[in-house]
C-alpha cells in the first residue's frame, strides 16, 4: 500500500513550489494537485498549513516530500488518520473515510448524547416558520452547529434535507428551529 502522509508546511510557499513540479492543476479544486505520469499517481491536497500526500508509488511520494523538505521546514506527521473532521481508516488496500467522530463531537457539543436516534431527523411535511417561536438570545451557537452539520452532510446525505431546512433560518433562528 502506498504512503499516505500528513505534512505541516506553509501554504504560500507550497503553492509557489508546485510550479517547479509537473502537477496537473484541476480547475474544480484549487487546493488539489495531481501528478499522473507513467502509471504513477500522486495526489497532494493543501489546506492552510496541512498537506496530504498520497498515491500509488511510495518512491514518488518520498521524492515529493524530499523536494518540499529541501525548500521548506516540513514536519512529517506520519500516516494519515484524521484531517478536517474526516477520519481515515485502512482496510486491506482500501481507505474508508468516516465522519463518525466529527458527528459524535457535534452531538456532545449540543448536549444530545442521551437522545434517542431516529431514522429521519424531520418529517418532510413538517413546516418551519420564520417567527413560530421566540428568537434565540445568542444565534451564534445555532450558526456554528448548523455550519458543522452542513459539513457532516458530505458523509451523511440522510440529514441533508433537515440541514437544508434549518439553514434557511441562519439569519434569524428561533427556539423551534
N, C-alpha and C positions, 0 to 999 in steps of 0.2 A: 504494500500500500504506500502511496506517495505521502510525502510530508505535508502536513497542514500546520502552518506556523502563524502565531500572532506576534507581531513586532510592534515596538513603540518607536515612532520616527516622526519628525516634523512634517506636516502635510505639504507646506510650500516647497521645501527642498525636495521632497519626494516627487512632486508633480514636475518640477523642473528637470529632475534626473531621468524621468521617463522618456524625454526626448532623445536621450542617447541610447535607449534600448529599442528593440523592434517590437513594440506592443501595438496591437490594434486598439483604437480608441472608440469603443462602441458609443454611438450617439444617444443611446437610450439611458445610459447611466454614466455621468461624468466621473464617478468615483471608482469605476471598474475598468481594469486594463487586462487585455487578454493577449498572451503570446501563443501563437499556433504555428508551429514550424516542424515539418518532417515527423509528424506523429507525436510531438511533444506539445502538451497544452499546459499552460500555467496561467492561473488567474491571480490578479493582485487587486484586492479591494481595499480602498483607502477611506478611513473615516476619522477626521480630526487628527489625533496622534496615534491612532491604531491602524495597523495594516495586517490583512490576512493574505498570506501567500500560500497557494495550494495548487496542486496539479498532479499529473501522472508520471513525472520524471523527477526523482529525488536529486539527481545531479544538477538539473537545470534550476531547481528551486534553491539549492545550496549556492549555485553560481549567482543567482539574482540577489540572494541575501548577502553574499560576499561583496557584490558590487555596491549595494547600499551601505554596507559596513565600511567600505573603503572611502566613502564620501561623507557619511553621517554617523553620528552617535546612535547606534542601534542597540536595543535591548531585546534579545530573543526571549519571549515569554513562554516558549515551549509549544507543545501541541495545542491546537485549538479546542477549547472546551465550552467557552461561553463568550458571546460577543453581541453587544447591543440587545440584550434581552432574549437572545436565541441560544439555547443550549445545543451543543453539537455532540451527538452520541455516535460511537463507532459500532458497527455491527458487520462482522466479516470485512469485506472490502467496500462497504457502503457507509454513508454518513446519514444519520437521521437528525433532522432539525426539529427542535421542540421548544415551545414557549411555556411549558408547564410551570417551571419555576417562576417565570415572569408573571403568569396569571395568578399563581398562588400568592406571590408578593402583593399583587393588587388586592386580592381578597383579604389578606391580612391588614393592609393599609386602611381599608374601609370598614374593618371590624365585622366582616361577614363570614368568619371562619366556621361558625356553628350553624349557618343557614343550610337548609336542605337543597340539594341540587334539583333542577327541573330540566326536562328535555328541551324546552324552549323558554327563554327568559321573558317572552312577552307574546301575547296573542296578536296576530296580525290585524285583528278587528278592533283592538284597543286604541283609543284616540287620546293623544296627549294634547293639551290645550295650553296656549301661552300664559294664561292667567287663571289657572284652575286651583291654585293654592298660593299661600304667601311666598314671596320671593325669598331666596336664600340670603342670609345675612352676609355670608362670605362665599361668593360664587367661584373663587379661585380654586378651592378644593374640588368642586364639581368639574371645572375645566381640566384640572390635572388628571382626574380619574377618567373622564371621558376621552381625553387625549391618549392616555395609556391604553384604554380599551380599543381605540382606533387602531393602534399598533398591533394589538392582540388579534385583530381580525385577519392578519396575514396567515395565521395558522388555525384560526377558529372562525371559519365562514358561517358557522351556525349562530354566531352572535352578531353578524353584520347588520341584520335588519334592526334589532333593538339599538345597537350603537348608532346607526344612522338616525333613528328617531330621536335619541337624546342629544345628538349633535345639533339638531335643529334649534335647540334652546340654549346654546352656549352663551349667547349674548345676554340672556335674562332667565336663568334657571329658577324653578320654584321647588318647594319641598316635594311635590309629587314627582317631578322629573327625577 
